[in-house]
Amino acid sequence: FVQAILIASDPTQSSLHQQALQYLSAIQQNSSAWRLALAVFVEPGPSGGRKHPPQVRFFALRVLDEFLDNR
């Protein structure tokens, strides 16, 4: 999930870029994706900050937002 977000946010990864976008689209369609998104969004890093880069946390937040809008 995290790797797919990083690949999708980097258009220079042309060979995997489209596959990553398709995978993430499928994840967003999944009704239980919010659990994964929440875990990624709040996962702490070793230094007490956040583990994942901003683009990963932003995508996770979008999945959570979509889930809450559809409830």
Secondary structure by P-SEA (a helix, b strand, c coil): caaaaaaaaccccccaaaaaaaaaaaaaacccaaaaaaaaaccccccccccccaaaaaaaaaaaaaaaaac
